[in-house]
Amino acid sequence: MLINTVFSLAFYCSRCGKIKMHDISRFGLKNSVGRELFCDCGQQLAKLIGSGHDQCLLEVFCVICETKHAVWVNIKDFWRGKVDKIYCAATNLELGFSGNRKAIEDTIANQEREFDIIAREVTSDDYVEKPQIMIEVLNKIDDIAEKGGVYCRCGGNFVEANVKQDHVELICMQCDARRVISAKTEADVVTIKSLGNIEFGPGHRFRHRR
């Protein structure tokens, strides 16, 4: 039986925008305390500042807040082929990933495919200004929709989502009611993640945007 003795950490770079993967040996974890993790462009991404039996403590440079966050990651999950997302504590946006390298690579590839789909659905005049924010907003809308939480008050059962430059427009195909979900800033992601449902249509006030 092959036992995996390496886990990986991946972080978005605030300087070049790319994501950089780092491998950490399970057996050399304690000796890695104090290790600084850098992007290929030279930007510091994080620092391993402590470890315990089941956890390690990271100091992660936040590309959003432009400060550092102390983040605990669970080591025991790394050997189960699991990937965990590392979030900004203030905005809940993704800063990177921890876990099995293959699982992280698959997660990143899935996100890239999602953005490719978005890019094909919009015209050159409607390019997405903030791709990462748009993906976060769309993922949350999908999560709510899967639970039946996206609906129009007219009773129509089909809602179409149109992706624009900096927002998603929900359209009821029965009554043509519309609702705009902003995807411009980190605050928009925080707002959409706080919603349990998205209700619109007759009797619901919102600003039209075309």
Secondary structure, 3 states (H helix, E strand, C coil): CCCCCEEEEEEECCCCCCEEEEEEECCCCHHHCCCEEECCCCCEEEEEEEECCCEEEEEEECCCCCCEEEEEEEHHHHHHCCEEEEECCCCCCEEEEEECHHHHHHHHHHHHHHHHHHHHHCCHHHCCCCHHHHHHHHHHHHHHHHCCCEEECCCCCCEEEEECCCEEEEEECCCCCEEEEECCCHHHHHHHHCCCCEEECCCCCCCCCC
